[in-house]
Amino acid sequence: MLSFIIRRLGATVIVLFGISVLTFILIYAIPSDPARIIAGQHASLATIKEIRHNLGLDKPVPIQYIDYMGRLFHGNLGTSFIYNEPVTQLIMSRLGATVELALGCWIAELLIGIPLGIFTARRARKPSDYVVSALALIAMSLPVFWLGLILMYYFGFIHPWFPLGGNSGFTSLILPSLTYGVTGAAVYMRLLKSSMLEVMNQDYIRTARAKGAGENRIIWRHALRNALIPVITYGSIDIGTLLSGVILIEATFNWNGLGMLAYQAIQQSDIPVIMGTVLLTAVLVVLFNLLTDIVYVFVDPRIRYD
């Protein structure tokens, strides 16, 4: 396991390097001038030229990339063009709100999706299975912002039980978590249902039934544990995506997290902030994928890494 982790961490460095190069190229492919945005529409060419020089934007792109990587190796993500603050400080100021929102959304998905997955697997090809599966398909197809606005209107305006937006405590977390949970839980439900139906046809399940094991014991003790592998795989990707900032959820509920920071940075061509948020996202996804591979061994002892 230790050698596997070391190999994966080595591969991570290569992946992050490739992502940084690709992101840098794509940023400069966008027809936008950060110096023009900073200076304003009515600024003179001399002013724009001076700003471009001060930001180092008048250098060739490869030189700018080398300069950026040089700072990055010393733990410096640069300074925001727009906010004139260190990118690390900006990210850390938004990270707490995003972690809070991500965990809330993820827990809501699991609390809704996993019980429904078990229920539909046990009731496969029965009317209740068809009804729940159809409702899940509808929920998965709903636009997140539309459902969020409906919930805010009903539970924030008509019945003011929860705040209409912002991140001001636990109650403000419920509506965005429920919004993402309803639309995202269908994926967990379908994954778990499919996996459990496959597991329930295995020989060891038939053997357990032949020995007189109860259905609940078979489900919870034998089938569910082995059926969780695809759920864990998707869950690691999902939580990594959530931690990088869910833009639609944050925009709908005015949640001041990493998603909104990245969105605003793209609008304003704030290159250091774009690079910082992209690299953070890549690191989170890679780390959660590695964590998933480690969890596999504990969920299914048959899995080994040479």
KOLFITOR-93402 format. One record per residue (C-alpha): y, z, x. Coordinates in steps of 0.05 Angstrom, whole numbers, padded with zeros to 5 digits, always signed. Layout:
BEGIN
YZX ...
end
This chain:
BEGIN
+00000+00000+00000 +00048+00017+00057 +00038-00050+00091 +00047-00085+00024 +00113-00049+00013 +00137-00067+00083 +00119-00141+00072 +00155-00141+00005 +00218-00109+00035 +00217-00162+00090 +00213-00217+00037 +00269-00183-00001 +00317-00194+00057 +00301-00269+00056 +00310-00272-00019 +00377-00237-00017 +00401-00282+00039 +00383-00344-00002 +00417-00316-00064 +00481-00301-00024 +00483-00372+00003 +00471-00404-00064 +00522-00359-00099 +00574-00374-00047 +00563-00449-00054 +00566-00446-00130 +00630-00405-00129 +00666-00458-00088 +00638-00513-00133 +00679-00483-00190 +00745-00521-00198 +00788-00459-00194 +00838-00432-00143 +00841-00356-00136 +00908-00361-00100 +00937-00399-00159 +00911-00346-00208 +00940-00290-00167 +01007-00323-00156 +01016-00346-00228 +01027-00414-00258 +01099-00421-00237 +01091-00400-00164 +01114-00446-00109 +01065-00483-00064 +01091-00442-00005 +01073-00377-00041 +01004-00403-00059 +00992-00426+00012 +01012-00358+00039 +00965-00321-00009 +00908-00369+00008 +00920-00354+00082 +00923-00279+00071 +00857-00281+00033 +00824-00326+00085 +00814-00381+00034 +00844-00434+00080 +00784-00429+00127 +00724-00475+00121 +00672-00449+00071 +00618-00436+00125 +00667-00394+00165 +00686-00355+00102 +00612-00342+00089 +00601-00318+00161 +00661-00272+00155 +00634-00245+00089 +00564-00232+00117 +00595-00198+00178 +00630-00149+00132 +00568-00142+00089 +00525-00120+00148 +00574-00063+00158 +00568-00042+00085 +00634-00074+00065 +00633-00116+00001 +00705-00136+00011 +00767-00124-00031 +00779-00152-00100 +00830-00208-00103 +00854-00187-00172 +00849-00111-00172 +00865-00103-00097 +00812-00049-00093 +00747-00045-00053 +00691-00080-00090 +00644-00021-00077 +00693+00025-00111 +00700-00021-00171 +00625-00028-00179 +00613+00047-00172 +00667+00061-00224 +00629+00017-00275 +00557+00032-00253 +00551+00098-00291 +00570+00066-00357 +00522+00009-00346 +00464+00056-00327 +00477+00096-00390 +00478+00034-00434 +00417+00003-00399 +00374+00064-00408 +00395+00071-00481 +00378-00002-00496 +00312+00001-00458 +00289+00065-00492 +00307+00035-00560 +00266-00027-00545 +00205+00014-00525 +00210+00063-00583 +00212+00005-00632 +00168-00047-00597 +00109-00007-00572 +00090+00027-00637 +00098-00039-00674 +00054-00073-00622 -00001-00022-00631 +00006-00026-00707 +00001-00102-00710 -00057-00103-00661 -00096-00054-00705 -00078-00092-00768 -00088-00161-00739 -00094-00218-00790 -00077-00172-00848 -00017-00178-00894 +00020-00121-00860 +00011-00156-00792 +00041-00221-00819 +00100-00184-00851 +00117-00144-00788 +00107-00205-00742 +00153-00247-00786 +00207-00193-00786 +00200-00187-00711 +00209-00261-00702 +00272-00259-00745 +00299-00200-00705 +00286-00235-00640 +00325-00296-00665 +00387-00256-00686 +00448-00265-00642 +00463-00199-00609 +00537-00202-00622 +00527-00218-00696 +00479-00160-00706 +00525-00114-00667 +00585-00133-00711 +00543-00121-00774 +00521-00052-00751 +00592-00034-00730 +00619-00056-00797 +00567-00018-00837 +00557+00045-00795 +00626+00048-00762 +00673+00024-00817 +00640+00029-00886 +00603+00092-00866 +00640+00119-00805 +00581+00155-00774 +00589+00125-00705 +00648+00100-00663 +00668+00028-00670 +00665+00016-00595 +00678+00044-00527 +00636+00091-00485 +00659+00160-00506 +00595+00200-00511 +00525+00199-00539 +00545+00176-00609 +00578+00114-00581 +00512+00096-00547 +00471+00093-00611 +00497+00028-00642 +00494-00016-00579 +00425+00013-00562 +00400-00001-00632 +00429-00071-00631 +00394-00090-00566 +00332-00051-00586 +00322-00089-00651 +00329-00157-00619 +00291-00140-00555 +00234-00098-00585 +00201-00161-00614 +00184-00185-00544 +00150-00119-00527 +00114-00119-00593 +00086-00190-00584 +00066-00177-00512 +00030-00112-00528 -00004-00141-00590 -00030-00201-00552 -00054-00158-00493 -00087-00106-00538 -00124-00159-00578 -00151-00187-00513 -00171-00118-00487 -00204-00098-00553 -00255-00155-00542 -00277-00129-00474 -00347-00102-00463 -00325-00031-00446 -00290-00026-00514 -00354-00047-00549 -00393+00003-00507 -00345+00059-00527 -00354+00041-00600 -00430+00039-00592 -00427+00110-00562 -00391+00133-00625 -00321+00140-00598 -00268+00145-00653 -00220+00087-00663 -00159+00129-00644 -00193+00151-00580 -00210+00079-00563 -00139+00056-00576 -00102+00110-00538 -00152+00127-00484 -00182+00059-00466 -00146-00001-00496 -00072+00018-00490 -00073+00036-00417 -00103-00031-00396 -00060-00069-00445 +00005-00043-00415 +00003-00088-00353 +00044-00147-00383 +00090-00097-00417 +00105-00063-00351 +00117-00131-00319 +00167-00152-00371 +00197-00082-00373 +00215-00084-00299 +00251-00150-00307 +00285-00125-00371 +00311-00060-00341 +00336-00097-00279 +00374-00145-00324 +00402-00088-00365 +00425-00051-00303 +00462-00113-00279 +00503-00110-00343 +00490-00141-00411 +00554-00180-00422 +00546-00193-00497 +00531-00121-00513 +00587-00095-00470 +00637-00146-00498 +00616-00132-00571 +00622-00056-00565 +00679-00056-00514 +00634-00022-00463 +00669-00021-00396 +00609-00034-00350 +00585-00082-00296 +00575-00139-00346 +00648-00139-00366 +00669-00132-00293 +00628-00194-00273 +00653-00233-00334 +00726-00218-00317 +00714-00235-00243 +00685-00303-00261 +00745-00318-00306 +00794-00300-00250 +00753-00329-00192 +00751-00261-00159 +00701-00282-00105 +00686-00214-00073 +00672-00182-00141 +00627-00241-00162 +00588-00236-00097 +00582-00160-00103 +00556-00160-00174 +00508-00217-00161 +00479-00184-00099 +00473-00118-00136 +00436-00153-00192 +00389-00186-00143 +00374-00120-00107 +00359-00085-00173 +00312-00140-00197 +00275-00142-00131 +00269-00066-00127 +00243-00061-00199 +00192-00116-00185 +00168-00076-00125 +00165-00013-00166 +00125-00050-00219 +00073-00071-00168 +00066+00002-00147 +00060+00026-00219 +00004-00025-00231 -00042+00014-00185 -00033+00078-00225 -00041+00043-00292 -00101+00002-00271 -00139+00031-00210 -00177-00035-00204 -00114-00067-00175 -00110-00063-00099 -00062-00096-00049 -00092-00118+00017 
end
